[in-house]
């Protein structure tokens, strides 16, 4: 009487062969094939030697087992979700023809590190920010700069997180940056 506990079957992750295991299987098959040929063509050792060499070259050639068709595998977005944890400790990068921009977020402030492409000259702007996903309001420490509003796009599995900026009049300011950290 009473309820029986339900037994959950163990689920094991799928086993993937790495390239060493695959190469070992190819070598084994090549040896078996050469023995078979040796038994079939005993009177022509030159053919056996030539076929053995060809199979050995094919077997030990620098083939890429992980990517046999030459395509690229997807690059997954493995960064922590900013909609849950916010912008603290994130880094964003972008560039245009004039300069490169790196944005580094701390707890309440963020640094805009600019590098001019032509001269290599570097300068930094500091902003205080508030973040309520997906919008960050950036208030410059230097009062001569304008307030920026940043909109983030995140949570996509196969695409990087993005951030774009507008000024107080909703005009595009700066350019889109991509999250790196």
N, C-alpha and C positions, 0 to 999 in steps of 0.2 A: 504494500500500500504506500501511498505517496507517489511522487513523480520521480521517474528515472532521469538522471542527468543525461542530457543529450551529448553524445560524443561527436566532437567536431573533427572531421578528417584533417590531417596535417597537409598543408599545401606547401609544396616545395617550389622555390623559384626555378624557372627553366634553366637547364645547364647549357651554356654556350661553349663551343669548342674554340679555343684560341688558335692562332695560326700555327703554333708548334704542333698541336695535336693534328691539324689538317695536313701539315707537311709530313708528319710521321706516317699518316695513312697513305699519302701519295708515294712515299719511299717504299713502304711495304708492298703496295700494288705494283710498283715498278719492278721490284725484285721478283715478285711472283711471275710477272709477265716475262721477264728475262729468262727465268728458269723454264717456263713453258716454251719459249722460243728455242731455247737450247735443246730441249727434248725433241722438238719438231724438226729443227734444221741442224743436225749434227755434222753434216759433211761440209758446211759453209761457215767456218768460224769468223770470217771477215764480216759477214752480215750480222752475226750475233754481236760482235764488238761494236759495229757502227750503230745498231739499234740500241744497245746498252748505253752508249755515249749520248745519243740523242735523247733517250728517256731521262738519263741523269741530268743533262743540261736543262730540260724542261722542268724536271722535278725540283732542282735546286736553284732555278732562276729567281730573280727578285720580284716575283709576282706579289701583289698586295692582296692577301686573302680577305682582309677586312672590307675591301672596296673593289670587288672584281669588275664592276662596270665603269669605274672611273668617275662616278658621281660624288657629290659631297653629301655627307650625312647631315641631318638637321641639327642645328645648334639650339639647345633648349635654354630658356631663360631660367637660370638656377638662382637668381637673386631673391632675397627675402621680400615678401609682399609689403609695399609701402602703404597700401590701404589699411593694413593692420598695424604696422610698426612706425609709420611716419617716415620723414625724410632724414632723421638723425643718422649720421655716419654713411650717407650716400655720396657718391661722386658722379658727376655728369660731365660729358665732353661734347664739344661741337666745334665746327670751324666754318669759315667762309673764305673768300679770297683775301680779305684784309687781315684777319686775326683768328687765333685759336682761343677757345674759351674752356676753362675748367671750373666747375662749380662744386664746392665742397660744403656740405651741410653739417653743422654742429647741432647742439641741442636747441639753441634759440637764434643763432646767427648763421650766416653762410657767406663764403668768400667767393667772389667772382675773380678768377685769375686770368687775365688777358695776356696774350703774347702776340705781338705784331708779327705777321709772317715775313714781311720784307726786311725788317731791322732786327727782329729778335727781342725788341724792347718789351719788358714785362711791367704790368701794373695791376693793382688789386683794388676792387671795390668791396665794401662790407655792407651787408644788409641784415636786418633783423627780420624774422619771418614767423608767420603763423600758418599752420597747415590743417585744412579740413578736406580730406580726400574728395575730389581730385584737384582742389585749388589751393595754391600757396600764395599768400600776400607778402610781398617783399618790400620792406620799408628801408630806404637807404640811411646809413649813418650820416653820410655827407648830404646835407639838406639841399644842395644844388642839384642833386640827381632826382629823378622822378620815381614814384612808387610803381612797382611792377606787379602784375598778376600772372602767375604761372599756372598752367593747366597740365596735369600729368595724365598720361595714358599708361596703364600698367596691368599686370595680371595675364598677359598673353603668353602662351606657352612657347611659341616659336618666334616671337619678335621681342626686341629690346624695349624696355620702358622708355618713354619719350616725355619731354617737357617742352612746351612752347610758351612764349611770353607775349603779353600785351601791356600797353601803358594804361594810364587812367582814362583815356578816351577810347579804349578798346582798339587802338591801332597796333599792328604787329610791332613788337620791339625785339631786337636781337633775332635769333634764329633758333630752330629746333635743336635741342641737345639730347644725347642718348646716355642712358645710365650705364656706368661702367663698374660701379661697386655699390 
